[in-house]
Amino acid sequence: MVEDTRARSFGTVAVDYDRFRPGYPAEALRWALAGAGAVAGVVDLAAGTGLLTRGLRALGHQVTPVEPDPAMRARLDTAVPGTTALAGSAEAVPLPDSSADAVLVGQAYHWFDRERAHVEIARVLRPDGIFAPIWNIRDETVGWVAELGRIAQMGESISDLTVKVTTFGAAFGPVELGRFTHRTTVTSDEVLGLMRTRSHWLVAAPQQRQRMDRELRELFATHPDLAGRATVELPYQTLVFRARRR
């Protein structure tokens, strides 16, 4: 029940989610779709506000976003002109059998009921189609970024994912891992805005939210790599886990 509450908390901050969450580097998306064709039919599953959809469309692909939360769908439709997100989930994709060249998931695979989702994703994919969950993970080898993660309790780590994401079930071949560097230039207020779109903050009690806000502002005011700077680069590792439907 707690996990379900966290997964469904993002619609309350859809506009800020779209504003503060990072997009995905083009080289990571190209690698994810290698062999899918120059103009692939891609399902952006659990599409959120369309951050991944925009990146895929910029590369020339035909994208069908699928998202369960109505507030997130509404923001996607506004933010990505000419696109209408479909209501659906990883466990119930509203598309015909073998209708997609690829299914990509940005920052959401960890919320899926994996056993059910793998069967449904395999149904939607054509034979040899690609399934690829993608994450932007903060690079916590950088000292202040590690401290940010401690304060904000910002979800999965690189080591967590490489241990947990090893197979997509019997319908898929071996999982390959691609790693890509990614950076965004942010202000302290933008990092605070980013933190406030994370599930741990959204479901936290008011006193916990206040503590996280206070500690983050103190971090930017006192850390030697941050104090006095108008903007900083927030480094990420973008991880792509890719497999083909058998």
C-alpha positions in Angstrom: 0.0 0.0 0.0 2.9 2.4 0.8 4.5 1.7 -2.6 1.2 2.2 -4.3 0.7 5.6 -2.6 4.2 6.7 -3.5 3.7 5.6 -7.2 0.5 7.6 -7.4 1.8 10.7 -5.7 3.3 12.4 -8.8 0.1 13.6 -10.4 -0.2 16.2 -7.6 3.0 17.9 -8.8 2.7 17.2 -12.5 3.7 20.8 -13.6 6.7 20.9 -11.3 7.7 17.3 -12.3 7.8 18.4 -15.9 9.8 21.6 -15.0 12.4 20.1 -12.7 13.0 16.5 -13.8 15.9 16.0 -16.3 15.4 14.7 -19.8 17.5 11.9 -21.3 20.7 12.2 -23.3 20.2 11.5 -27.0 23.1 9.0 -27.2 21.3 6.9 -24.5 18.1 6.8 -26.5 20.0 5.9 -29.7 21.7 3.0 -28.0 18.4 1.8 -26.5 16.8 1.7 -29.9 19.8 0.4 -31.9 18.4 -2.0 -34.5 14.8 -0.8 -34.1 14.9 1.2 -37.4 15.4 4.9 -38.2 11.7 5.6 -37.6 10.6 3.2 -35.0 7.1 2.9 -33.5 7.9 3.3 -29.8 5.7 3.0 -26.7 6.7 5.3 -23.9 5.3 3.3 -21.0 4.5 5.1 -17.8 5.2 8.2 -19.8 4.6 10.7 -17.0 4.7 14.3 -18.4 6.4 13.2 -21.6 10.1 13.9 -20.9 11.1 10.7 -22.7 8.5 11.2 -25.4 10.1 14.5 -26.3 13.5 13.0 -26.6 12.3 10.2 -28.8 10.3 12.5 -31.0 13.3 14.7 -31.4 15.2 11.7 -32.9 12.4 11.2 -35.4 10.5 8.2 -33.9 6.8 7.7 -33.8 5.9 7.7 -30.1 2.7 6.4 -28.3 2.7 7.5 -24.6 0.8 5.4 -22.1 0.3 6.8 -18.6 -2.1 5.8 -15.8 -2.3 9.1 -13.9 -4.8 11.6 -15.5 -3.0 14.7 -14.2 0.3 13.5 -15.7 -1.5 12.7 -19.0 -3.0 16.2 -19.1 0.4 17.8 -18.6 1.9 15.6 -21.3 -0.8 16.6 -23.7 -0.1 20.2 -23.0 3.7 19.9 -23.1 4.0 17.8 -26.2 1.8 19.3 -28.9 0.3 16.9 -31.3 0.4 14.0 -28.9 -2.4 12.4 -26.8 -1.3 10.1 -24.1 -3.3 6.9 -23.7 -4.7 5.8 -20.3 -3.1 2.5 -19.4 -0.5 0.9 -17.3 2.4 -1.5 -17.6 0.1 -4.4 -16.7 -2.6 -3.3 -19.1 -1.3 -1.6 -22.2 -4.2 -0.4 -24.5 -2.5 -1.5 -27.8 -2.8 -4.5 -30.1 -0.5 -7.5 -30.1 2.9 -7.1 -31.9 2.1 -3.4 -32.6 5.4 -1.8 -31.3 9.0 -1.9 -32.4 10.1 -0.9 -29.0 8.8 -0.2 -25.5 10.8 2.3 -23.4 10.3 3.2 -19.8 11.8 6.3 -18.2 12.3 6.4 -14.5 9.3 4.1 -13.7 10.1 0.4 -14.1 10.7 -0.1 -10.4 7.0 0.7 -9.8 5.8 -2.2 -12.1 4.3 -5.5 -11.1 7.1 -7.1 -13.1 5.8 -10.6 -13.7 2.5 -9.2 -15.1 4.2 -6.3 -16.9 6.8 -8.5 -18.7 4.0 -10.6 -20.2 2.1 -7.6 -21.3 5.1 -5.8 -22.8 6.1 -8.9 -24.7 2.5 -9.1 -26.1 2.7 -5.5 -27.5 6.2 -6.0 -29.0 6.8 -7.5 -32.4 9.3 -10.4 -32.5 12.8 -9.1 -31.9 11.4 -5.9 -30.6 13.2 -3.9 -27.9 12.3 -3.4 -24.3 14.5 -0.8 -22.4 13.9 0.7 -19.0 16.0 3.9 -18.5 17.0 5.8 -15.4 18.8 9.1 -14.7 20.7 8.3 -11.5 22.7 11.1 -9.6 26.4 10.5 -9.7 27.1 10.1 -6.0 30.8 9.8 -6.5 30.6 13.6 -6.3 30.6 14.6 -2.6 27.9 17.2 -2.5 25.6 15.0 -4.7 26.0 12.1 -2.2 25.0 14.5 0.5 22.0 15.6 -1.6 20.9 12.0 -1.9 21.1 11.4 1.8 19.0 14.5 2.6 16.3 13.9 -0.1 16.2 10.0 0.0 16.2 10.1 -3.7 15.3 6.6 -4.7 17.4 3.9 -6.6 21.1 3.9 -6.7 23.3 2.6 -9.5 24.3 -0.4 -7.5 20.7 -1.1 -6.6 19.7 -1.2 -10.3 22.5 -3.3 -11.6 21.7 -5.9 -9.0 17.9 -5.8 -9.3 17.5 -5.5 -13.1 19.0 -8.7 -14.5 16.2 -10.3 -16.5 12.8 -9.4 -18.1 11.5 -13.0 -18.0 11.3 -15.9 -20.4 9.9 -13.9 -23.3 13.1 -11.8 -23.5 16.7 -12.4 -24.3 19.7 -11.4 -22.2 19.7 -7.9 -20.7 22.5 -5.5 -21.9 23.5 -2.5 -19.9 24.5 0.9 -21.4 25.9 3.7 -19.3 26.0 7.4 -20.3 27.0 10.6 -18.6 24.5 13.4 -18.3 24.6 16.9 -16.7 22.1 19.6 -16.0 22.8 23.2 -14.9 20.7 24.1 -11.9 20.2 26.7 -9.2 19.6 25.8 -5.5 15.9 26.6 -5.9 15.7 24.2 -8.9 17.3 21.4 -6.9 14.8 22.1 -4.1 12.0 22.0 -6.7 13.5 18.7 -8.0 13.5 17.2 -4.5 9.8 18.2 -4.0 8.9 16.0 -7.0 10.3 12.9 -5.4 8.0 10.3 -3.9 9.8 10.3 -0.5 9.1 14.1 -0.1 5.6 13.9 -1.5 4.4 11.3 1.0 6.5 12.6 4.0 4.9 14.2 7.1 5.1 18.0 7.2 7.9 18.0 9.7 10.0 15.7 7.6 9.4 17.9 4.6 10.5 20.9 6.6 13.7 19.1 7.7 14.6 18.1 4.1 14.0 21.7 2.9 16.1 23.1 5.7 19.0 20.7 5.3 19.1 21.2 1.5 19.3 25.0 1.9 22.1 24.5 4.4 23.9 22.3 2.0 23.9 24.9 -0.7 24.9 27.7 1.8 27.8 25.9 3.4 29.3 23.2 1.2 32.6 24.4 -0.3 31.6 23.3 -3.8 28.3 25.1 -3.7 28.5 28.1 -1.4 28.2 31.5 -3.2 27.5 29.9 -6.7 24.5 31.0 -8.7 24.4 27.7 -10.6 26.0 24.3 -10.4 26.2 21.2 -12.6 24.2 18.3 -11.3 25.9 15.1 -12.7 24.0 11.9 -13.6 24.7 8.5 -14.9 22.0 7.4 -17.3 21.5 3.7 -17.2 19.8 1.8 -20.0 18.8 -1.9 -19.6 18.0 -3.3 -23.1 16.7 -6.7 -24.2 15.0 -8.1 -27.2 11.7 -10.1 -27.4 12.4 -13.7 -28.4 
